[in-house]
C-alpha cells in the first residue's frame, strides 16, 4: 500500500503530506480519484494535518465504484445501492 498521500499518527506525532501544495491533484481529470481529492479538499479545506475519518469513506466509496465497474452488469444494482448508502454517510 502506498502511504505517500496518507495521514497517520505515530508515537504522538502526526505524519502527513500537505496536499494543498500539489494543485495538480485537484485539477486532474480522467479518473474519479481526482474527484475524491476535490471532495476531500471541499470537506476539510486545507487542513491536511487534522483527523477527518470521512475521507476514509470517500476512498472506500471510490474503491467500491472501481470494483463494481468490473462486475457483470446484472450484479451491479445491489452494489450501487450499497455505494449510495455509503455516500450518504456524514
MOPAC internal coordinates of N, CA, C and O (Angstrom, degrees):
PM7 1SCF
backbone

  N    0.0000 0     0.00 0     0.00 0    0    0    0
  C    1.4518 1     0.00 0     0.00 0    1    0    0
  C    1.5230 1   108.31 1     0.00 0    2    1    0
  O    1.2310 1   121.49 1   -43.61 1    3    2    1
  N    1.3072 1   114.76 1   136.39 1    3    2    1
  C    1.4594 1   121.57 1   179.78 1    5    3    2
  C    1.5316 1   109.21 1   -90.14 1    6    5    3
  O    1.2310 1   120.44 1   -63.87 1    7    6    5
  N    1.3128 1   116.76 1   116.13 1    7    6    5
  C    1.4637 1   121.73 1  -179.54 1    9    7    6
  C    1.5317 1   112.38 1   -98.61 1   10    9    7
  O    1.2310 1   120.10 1  -167.68 1   11   10    9
  N    1.3262 1   117.41 1    12.32 1   11   10    9
  C    1.4563 1   121.13 1  -174.70 1   13   11   10
  C    1.5232 1   113.17 1   -51.64 1   14   13   11
  O    1.2310 1   120.18 1   136.56 1   15   14   13
  N    1.3351 1   117.26 1   -43.44 1   15   14   13
  C    1.4613 1   120.91 1  -176.19 1   17   15   14
  C    1.5194 1   112.34 1  -105.36 1   18   17   15
  O    1.2310 1   120.69 1  -159.38 1   19   18   17
  N    1.3219 1   116.28 1    20.62 1   19   18   17
  C    1.4631 1   121.18 1  -177.04 1   21   19   18
  C    1.5194 1   112.14 1   -92.63 1   22   21   19
  O    1.2310 1   121.94 1    -9.71 1   23   22   21
  N    1.3213 1   113.89 1   170.29 1   23   22   21
  C    1.4562 1   121.95 1   174.56 1   25   23   22
  C    1.5140 1   106.83 1  -127.91 1   26   25   23
  O    1.2310 1   120.44 1   -45.11 1   27   26   25
  N    1.3256 1   116.76 1   134.89 1   27   26   25
  C    1.4617 1   119.76 1   177.70 1   29   27   26
  C    1.5147 1   110.40 1  -149.80 1   30   29   27
  O    1.2310 1   121.86 1   -19.58 1   31   30   29
  N    1.3226 1   114.05 1   160.42 1   31   30   29
  C    1.4575 1   121.60 1   178.25 1   33   31   30
  C    1.5181 1   107.26 1  -109.31 1   34   33   31
  O    1.2310 1   120.55 1   -59.16 1   35   34   33
  N    1.3204 1   116.55 1   120.84 1   35   34   33
  C    1.4648 1   121.56 1  -179.94 1   37   35   34
  C    1.5210 1   108.73 1  -132.67 1   38   37   35
  O    1.2310 1   120.90 1   -59.87 1   39   38   37
  N    1.3252 1   115.89 1   120.13 1   39   38   37
  C    1.4708 1   120.84 1   179.34 1   41   39   38
  C    1.5277 1   112.10 1    51.98 1   42   41   39
  O    1.2310 1   120.77 1  -130.92 1   43   42   41
  N    1.3264 1   116.14 1    49.08 1   43   42   41
  C    1.4653 1   123.25 1   179.37 1   45   43   42
  C    1.5264 1   113.65 1    62.21 1   46   45   43
  O    1.2310 1   120.48 1  -160.85 1   47   46   45
  N    1.3094 1   116.69 1    19.15 1   47   46   45
  C    1.4607 1   121.54 1   178.34 1   49   47   46
  C    1.5317 1   108.32 1  -121.59 1   50   49   47
  O    1.2310 1   120.58 1   -51.98 1   51   50   49
  N    1.3302 1   116.49 1   128.02 1   51   50   49
  C    1.4589 1   120.70 1   177.62 1   53   51   50
  C    1.5238 1   108.40 1   -84.06 1   54   53   51
  O    1.2310 1   121.24 1   -56.84 1   55   54   53
  N    1.3207 1   115.24 1   123.16 1   55   54   53
  C    1.4625 1   121.94 1   178.10 1   57   55   54
  C    1.5277 1   106.46 1  -109.17 1   58   57   55
  O    1.2310 1   120.34 1   -57.85 1   59   58   57
  N    1.3134 1   116.95 1   122.15 1   59   58   57
  C    1.4624 1   120.28 1  -176.69 1   61   59   58
  C    1.5225 1   110.06 1  -156.13 1   62   61   59
  O    1.2310 1   121.37 1   -13.90 1   63   62   61
  N    1.3153 1   114.98 1   166.10 1   63   62   61
  C    1.4518 1   122.24 1   174.02 1   65   63   62
  C    1.5216 1   107.54 1  -111.62 1   66   65   63
  O    1.2310 1   120.22 1   -46.92 1   67   66   65
  N    1.2993 1   117.19 1   133.08 1   67   66   65
  C    1.4626 1   121.32 1   177.28 1   69   67   66
  C    1.5253 1   107.97 1   -77.58 1   70   69   67
  O    1.2310 1   121.02 1   -87.05 1   71   70   69
  N    1.3303 1   115.66 1    92.95 1   71   70   69
  C    1.4554 1   120.54 1  -176.60 1   73   71   70
  C    1.5203 1   112.69 1   -64.24 1   74   73   71
  O    1.2310 1   120.25 1   158.57 1   75   74   73
  N    1.3156 1   117.14 1   -21.43 1   75   74   73
  C    1.4556 1   121.11 1   178.67 1   77   75   74
  C    1.5165 1   113.27 1   -62.40 1   78   77   75
  O    1.2310 1   120.42 1   160.09 1   79   78   77
  N    1.3218 1   116.79 1   -19.91 1   79   78   77
  C    1.4675 1   120.64 1   179.76 1   81   79   78
  C    1.5232 1   112.77 1   -78.38 1   82   81   79
  O    1.2310 1   120.24 1   166.42 1   83   82   81
  N    1.3375 1   117.15 1   -13.58 1   83   82   81
  C    1.4642 1   121.24 1  -179.82 1   85   83   82
  C    1.5238 1   109.04 1  -115.28 1   86   85   83
  O    1.2310 1   120.93 1   -95.53 1   87   86   85
  N    1.3196 1   115.83 1    84.47 1   87   86   85
  C    1.4630 1   120.22 1  -175.57 1   89   87   86
  C    1.5231 1   112.92 1   -63.92 1   90   89   87
  O    1.2310 1   119.86 1   158.97 1   91   90   89
  N    1.3194 1   117.88 1   -21.03 1   91   90   89
  C    1.4683 1   120.21 1  -179.63 1   93   91   90
  C    1.5266 1   111.87 1   -62.74 1   94   93   91
  O    1.2310 1   120.07 1   153.99 1   95   94   93
  N    1.3348 1   117.48 1   -26.01 1   95   94   93
  C    1.4636 1   120.54 1   177.94 1   97   95   94
  C    1.5229 1   111.51 1   -61.78 1   98   97   95
  O    1.2310 1   120.38 1   148.77 1   99   98   97
  N    1.3141 1   116.88 1   -31.23 1   99   98   97
  C    1.4605 1   122.11 1  -174.95 1  101   99   98
  C    1.5222 1   112.69 1   -96.96 1  102  101   99
  O    1.2310 1   120.78 1   170.94 1  103  102  101
  N    1.3170 1   116.12 1    -9.06 1  103  102  101
  C    1.4593 1   121.01 1  -178.34 1  105  103  102
  C    1.5202 1   112.12 1  -104.40 1  106  105  103
  O    1.2310 1   120.33 1   171.70 1  107  106  105
  N    1.3227 1   116.97 1    -8.30 1  107  106  105
  C    1.4541 1   120.74 1  -175.66 1  109  107  106
  C    1.5124 1   113.33 1   -68.55 1  110  109  107
  O    1.2310 1   121.59 1   -20.83 1  111  110  109
  N    1.3241 1   114.56 1   159.17 1  111  110  109
  C    1.4539 1   120.55 1   173.25 1  113  111  110
  C    1.5240 1   108.49 1  -146.52 1  114  113  111
  O    1.2310 1   120.95 1    -5.84 1  115  114  113
  N    1.3094 1   115.79 1   174.16 1  115  114  113
  C    1.4567 1   119.72 1  -179.74 1  117  115  114
  C    1.5158 1   113.55 1   100.42 1  118  117  115
  O    1.2310 1   120.05 1   167.82 1  119  118  117
  N    1.3144 1   117.51 1   -12.18 1  119  118  117
  C    1.4626 1   121.82 1   176.20 1  121  119  118
  C    1.5220 1   107.88 1  -151.36 1  122  121  119
  O    1.2310 1   121.35 1   -34.84 1  123  122  121
  N    1.3205 1   115.02 1   145.16 1  123  122  121
  C    1.4645 1   118.90 1  -177.65 1  125  123  122
  C    1.5238 1   112.96 1   -68.03 1  126  125  123
  O    1.2310 1   119.93 1   169.57 1  127  126  125
  N    1.3340 1   117.74 1   -10.43 1  127  126  125
  C    1.4647 1   118.98 1   177.69 1  129  127  126
  C    1.5272 1   110.29 1   -61.97 1  130  129  127
  O    1.2310 1   120.05 1   146.93 1  131  130  129
  N    1.3224 1   117.51 1   -33.07 1  131  130  129
  C    1.4644 1   120.08 1   178.75 1  133  131  130
  C    1.5257 1   110.92 1   -67.95 1  134  133  131
  O    1.2310 1   120.72 1   148.00 1  135  134  133
  N    1.3296 1   116.23 1   -32.00 1  135  134  133
  C    1.4671 1   120.08 1   174.30 1  137  135  134
  C    1.5265 1   110.26 1   -63.45 1  138  137  135
  O    1.2310 1   120.68 1   142.89 1  139  138  137
  N    1.3306 1   116.31 1   -37.11 1  139  138  137
  C    1.4663 1   120.54 1   179.20 1  141  139  138
  C    1.5282 1   110.14 1   -65.31 1  142  141  139
  O    1.2310 1   119.77 1   137.12 1  143  142  141
  N    1.3210 1   118.04 1   -42.88 1  143  142  141
  C    1.4673 1   120.11 1   177.71 1  145  143  142
  C    1.5289 1   110.53 1   -60.45 1  146  145  143
  O    1.2310 1   120.50 1   137.18 1  147  146  145
  N    1.3379 1   116.66 1   -42.82 1  147  146  145
  C    1.4685 1   119.98 1   178.80 1  149  147  146
  C    1.5304 1   110.60 1   -65.45 1  150  149  147
  O    1.2310 1   120.79 1   139.95 1  151  150  149
  N    1.3243 1   116.09 1   -40.05 1  151  150  149
  C    1.4680 1   121.12 1   178.54 1  153  151  150
  C    1.5299 1   110.32 1   -62.57 1  154  153  151
  O    1.2310 1   120.59 1   137.86 1  155  154  153
  N    1.3291 1   116.47 1   -42.14 1  155  154  153
  C    1.4622 1   120.87 1   178.17 1  157  155  154
  C    1.5278 1   110.30 1   -61.29 1  158  157  155
  O    1.2310 1   121.12 1   131.80 1  159  158  157
  N    1.3329 1   115.46 1   -48.20 1  159  158  157
  C    1.4611 1   119.71 1  -178.03 1  161  159  158
  C    1.5247 1   110.93 1   -62.65 1  162  161  159
  O    1.2310 1   120.46 1   140.37 1  163  162  161
  N    1.3218 1   116.73 1   -39.63 1  163  162  161
  C    1.4639 1   120.48 1   178.43 1  165  163  162
  C    1.5271 1   110.81 1   -62.93 1  166  165  163
  O    1.2310 1   120.72 1   142.10 1  167  166  165
  N    1.3219 1   116.23 1   -37.90 1  167  166  165
  C    1.4635 1   120.38 1  -176.52 1  169  167  166
  C    1.5265 1   112.88 1   -77.48 1  170  169  167
  O    1.2310 1   120.36 1   137.52 1  171  170  169
  N    1.3381 1   116.92 1   -42.48 1  171  170  169
  C    1.4700 1   118.89 1  -173.24 1  173  171  170
  C    1.5227 1   113.68 1  -107.71 1  174  173  171
  O    1.2310 1   120.29 1   179.14 1  175  174  173
  N    1.3136 1   117.06 1    -0.86 1  175  174  173
  C    1.4579 1   119.45 1  -177.70 1  177  175  174
  C    1.5137 1   109.62 1    71.76 1  178  177  175
  O    1.2310 1   120.50 1    53.21 1  179  178  177
  N    1.2954 1   116.65 1  -126.79 1  179  178  177
  C    1.4637 1   120.40 1  -179.88 1  181  179  178
  C    1.5265 1   110.87 1  -120.40 1  182  181  179
  O    1.2310 1   120.55 1  -155.59 1  183  182  181
  N    1.3246 1   116.55 1    24.41 1  183  182  181
  C    1.4631 1   121.46 1  -179.22 1  185  183  182
  C    1.5304 1   109.73 1   -97.45 1  186  185  183
  O    1.2310 1   120.76 1  -102.27 1  187  186  185
  N    1.3175 1   116.16 1    77.73 1  187  186  185
  C    1.4635 1   121.99 1  -175.20 1  189  187  186
  C    1.5195 1   112.51 1   -76.49 1  190  189  187
  O    1.2310 1   120.18 1   168.84 1  191  190  189
  N    1.3132 1   117.25 1   -11.16 1  191  190  189
  C    1.4659 1   120.93 1  -179.61 1  193  191  190
  C    1.5310 1   112.37 1   -82.12 1  194  193  191
  O    1.2310 1   120.09 1   151.43 1  195  194  193
  N    1.3181 1   117.44 1   -28.57 1  195  194  193
  C    1.4642 1   120.62 1  -174.41 1  197  195  194
  C    1.5296 1   111.83 1   -73.42 1  198  197  195
  O    1.2310 1   121.56 1   -21.86 1  199  198  197
  N    1.3223 1   114.62 1   158.14 1  199  198  197
  C    1.4635 1   122.25 1   179.36 1  201  199  198
  C    1.5255 1   109.04 1   -84.40 1  202  201  199
  O    1.2310 1   120.52 1   -61.29 1  203  202  201
  N    1.3064 1   116.61 1   118.71 1  203  202  201
  C    1.4612 1   122.86 1  -179.01 1  205  203  202
  C    1.5203 1   109.05 1  -135.07 1  206  205  203
  O    1.2310 1   120.00 1   -93.87 1  207  206  205
  N    1.3268 1   117.60 1    86.13 1  207  206  205
  C    1.4671 1   120.17 1  -175.23 1  209  207  206
  C    1.5227 1   114.24 1   -62.35 1  210  209  207
  O    1.2310 1   119.78 1   161.79 1  211  210  209
  N    1.3295 1   118.02 1   -18.21 1  211  210  209
  C    1.4623 1   119.52 1   177.41 1  213  211  210
  C    1.5268 1   110.59 1   -60.35 1  214  213  211
  O    1.2310 1   120.24 1   152.19 1  215  214  213
  N    1.3315 1   117.16 1   -27.81 1  215  214  213
  C    1.4642 1   118.92 1   179.08 1  217  215  214
  C    1.5292 1   110.89 1   -65.52 1  218  217  215
  O    1.2310 1   120.17 1   151.48 1  219  218  217
  N    1.3224 1   117.29 1   -28.52 1  219  218  217
  C    1.4675 1   119.70 1   174.60 1  221  219  218
  C    1.5253 1   110.24 1   -65.03 1  222  221  219
  O    1.2310 1   120.83 1   141.25 1  223  222  221
  N    1.3170 1   116.01 1   -38.75 1  223  222  221
  C    1.4670 1   120.39 1   177.68 1  225  223  222
  C    1.5272 1   109.94 1   -64.35 1  226  225  223
  O    1.2310 1   120.35 1   140.16 1  227  226  225
  N    1.3279 1   116.94 1   -39.84 1  227  226  225
  C    1.4666 1   120.03 1   177.52 1  229  227  226
  C    1.5274 1   110.43 1   -57.75 1  230  229  227
  O    1.2310 1   120.62 1   135.76 1  231  230  229
  N    1.3396 1   116.42 1   -44.24 1  231  230  229
  C    1.4635 1   120.02 1  -177.78 1  233  231  230
  C    1.5254 1   112.26 1   -73.83 1  234  233  231
  O    1.2310 1   119.84 1   145.93 1  235  234  233
  N    1.3183 1   117.91 1   -34.07 1  235  234  233
  C    1.4675 1   120.19 1   175.47 1  237  235  234
  C    1.5280 1   109.12 1   -64.07 1  238  237  235
  O    1.2310 1   120.60 1   138.09 1  239  238  237
  N    1.3220 1   116.47 1   -41.91 1  239  238  237
  C    1.4626 1   120.70 1   177.52 1  241  239  238
  C    1.5232 1   110.24 1   -61.42 1  242  241  239
  O    1.2310 1   120.67 1   136.23 1  243  242  241
  N    1.3221 1   116.33 1   -43.77 1  243  242  241
  C    1.4687 1   121.23 1   177.42 1  245  243  242
  C    1.5295 1   110.66 1   -56.80 1  246  245  243
  O    1.2310 1   120.49 1   130.47 1  247  246  245
  N    1.3316 1   116.67 1   -49.53 1  247  246  245
  C    1.4654 1   120.53 1  -179.50 1  249  247  246
  C    1.5238 1   111.62 1   -61.68 1  250  249  247
  O    1.2310 1   120.59 1   138.27 1  251  250  249
  N    1.3164 1   116.49 1   -41.73 1  251  250  249
  C    1.4724 1   120.20 1   178.15 1  253  251  250
  C    1.5245 1   110.71 1   -60.22 1  254  253  251
  O    1.2310 1   120.50 1   134.41 1  255  254  253
  N    1.3208 1   116.65 1   -45.59 1  255  254  253
  C    1.4674 1   120.03 1   179.88 1  257  255  254
  C    1.5230 1   110.98 1   -61.53 1  258  257  255
  O    1.2310 1   120.49 1   138.33 1  259  258  257
  N    1.3185 1   116.68 1   -41.67 1  259  258  257
  C    1.4642 1   120.44 1   179.02 1  261  259  258
  C    1.5258 1   110.90 1   -63.56 1  262  261  259
  O    1.2310 1   120.43 1   135.71 1  263  262  261
  N    1.3271 1   116.78 1   -44.29 1  263  262  261
  C    1.4617 1   121.02 1  -179.37 1  265  263  262
  C    1.5266 1   111.50 1   -67.95 1  266  265  263
  O    1.2310 1   120.30 1   137.60 1  267  266  265
  N    1.3112 1   117.04 1   -42.40 1  267  266  265
  C    1.4654 1   120.82 1  -179.86 1  269  267  266
  C    1.5265 1   110.60 1   -62.28 1  270  269  267
  O    1.2310 1   120.36 1   143.80 1  271  270  269
  N    1.3146 1   116.92 1   -36.20 1  271  270  269
  C    1.4668 1   119.67 1  -179.00 1  273  271  270
  C    1.5242 1   112.29 1   -63.13 1  274  273  271
  O    1.2310 1   120.22 1   161.40 1  275  274  273
  N    1.3258 1   117.18 1   -18.60 1  275  274  273
  C    1.4655 1   121.71 1  -179.94 1  277  275  274
  C    1.5287 1   112.70 1   -91.51 1  278  277  275
  O    1.2310 1   120.39 1   171.96 1  279  278  277
  N    1.3328 1   116.86 1    -8.04 1  279  278  277
  C    1.4608 1   121.26 1  -177.17 1  281  279  278
  C    1.5182 1   112.07 1   -82.09 1  282  281  279
  O    1.2310 1   122.01 1   -18.52 1  283  282  281
  N    1.3173 1   113.76 1   161.48 1  283  282  281
  C    1.4529 1   121.11 1   171.29 1  285  283  282
  C    1.5303 1   107.86 1   -61.20 1  286  285  283
  O    1.2310 1   119.59 1   -44.57 1  287  286  285
  N    1.3191 1   118.39 1   135.43 1  287  286  285
  C    1.4680 1   120.83 1  -177.34 1  289  287  286
  C    1.5247 1   114.37 1   -53.29 1  290  289  287
  O    1.2310 1   119.80 1   149.83 1  291  290  289
  N    1.3039 1   117.99 1   -30.17 1  291  290  289
  C    1.4630 1   120.37 1  -178.70 1  293  291  290
  C    1.5255 1   112.51 1   -68.09 1  294  293  291
  O    1.2310 1   119.80 1   161.39 1  295  294  293
  N    1.3212 1   117.98 1   -18.61 1  295  294  293
  C    1.4673 1   121.65 1  -178.96 1  297  295  294
  C    1.5251 1   112.73 1  -100.45 1  298  297  295
  O    1.2310 1   119.93 1   174.46 1  299  298  297
  N    1.2981 1   117.73 1    -5.54 1  299  298  297
  C    1.4651 1   121.41 1  -173.40 1  301  299  298
  C    1.5223 1   114.51 1   -72.80 1  302  301  299
  O    1.2310 1   119.53 1   147.08 1  303  302  301
  N    1.3165 1   118.50 1   -32.92 1  303  302  301
  C    1.4707 1   121.66 1  -172.01 1  305  303  302
  C    1.5210 1   112.69 1   -56.98 1  306  305  303
  O    1.2310 1   120.19 1   133.16 1  307  306  305
  N    1.3260 1   117.23 1   -46.84 1  307  306  305
  C    1.4629 1   120.58 1  -178.90 1  309  307  306
  C    1.5203 1   110.96 1   -63.02 1  310  309  307
  O    1.2310 1   120.51 1   137.81 1  311  310  309
  N    1.3038 1   116.63 1   -42.19 1  311  310  309
  C    1.4606 1   119.69 1  -179.12 1  313  311  310
  C    1.5240 1   111.93 1   -71.74 1  314  313  311
  O    1.2310 1   119.98 1   148.66 1  315  314  313
  N    1.3132 1   117.64 1   -31.34 1  315  314  313
  C    1.4668 1   119.55 1   175.04 1  317  315  314
  C    1.5238 1   110.46 1   -62.98 1  318  317  315
  O    1.2310 1   120.27 1   143.09 1  319  318  317
  N    1.3260 1   117.10 1   -36.91 1  319  318  317
  C    1.4667 1   120.53 1   176.72 1  321  319  318
  C    1.5253 1   110.37 1   -62.53 1  322  321  319
  O    1.2310 1   120.75 1   138.11 1  323  322  321
  N    1.3332 1   116.18 1   -41.89 1  323  322  321
  C    1.4645 1   120.77 1   177.92 1  325  323  322
  C    1.5273 1   110.42 1   -62.32 1  326  325  323
  O    1.2310 1   120.41 1   134.73 1  327  326  325
  N    1.3102 1   116.83 1   -45.27 1  327  326  325
  C    1.4649 1   121.13 1  -179.57 1  329  327  326
  C    1.5269 1   110.22 1   -61.55 1  330  329  327
  O    1.2310 1   120.40 1   139.64 1  331  330  329
  N    1.3181 1   116.84 1   -40.36 1  331  330  329
  C    1.4633 1   120.66 1   178.45 1  333  331  330
  C    1.5241 1   110.54 1   -62.17 1  334  333  331
  O    1.2310 1   120.34 1   136.34 1  335  334  333
  N    1.3262 1   116.95 1   -43.66 1  335  334  333
  C    1.4667 1   120.35 1   177.41 1  337  335  334
  C    1.5198 1   110.55 1   -63.42 1  338  337  335
  O    1.2310 1   120.41 1   137.28 1  339  338  337
  N    1.3182 1   116.82 1   -42.72 1  339  338  337
  C    1.4600 1   121.76 1  -179.76 1  341  339  338
  C    1.5266 1   110.32 1   -62.09 1  342  341  339
  O    1.2310 1   120.71 1   138.70 1  343  342  341
  N    1.3147 1   116.25 1   -41.30 1  343  342  341
  C    1.4664 1   120.91 1  -178.61 1  345  343  342
  C    1.5182 1   112.57 1   -66.30 1  346  345  343
  O    1.2310 1   120.09 1   158.62 1  347  346  345
  N    1.3230 1   117.43 1   -21.38 1  347  346  345
  C    1.4639 1   119.92 1  -179.34 1  349  347  346
  C    1.5266 1   112.19 1   -86.12 1  350  349  347
  O    1.2310 1   120.08 1   178.28 1  351  350  349
  N    1.3332 1   117.44 1    -1.72 1  351  350  349
  C    1.4628 1   121.47 1   178.82 1  353  351  350
  C    1.5198 1   109.83 1   -62.90 1  354  353  351
  O    1.2310 1   120.51 1   -42.74 1  355  354  353
  N    1.2983 1   116.63 1   137.26 1  355  354  353
  C    1.4715 1   119.01 1   176.98 1  357  355  354
  C    1.4693 1   108.53 1  -133.49 1  358  357  355
  O    1.2310 1   120.10 1   180.00 1  359  358  357

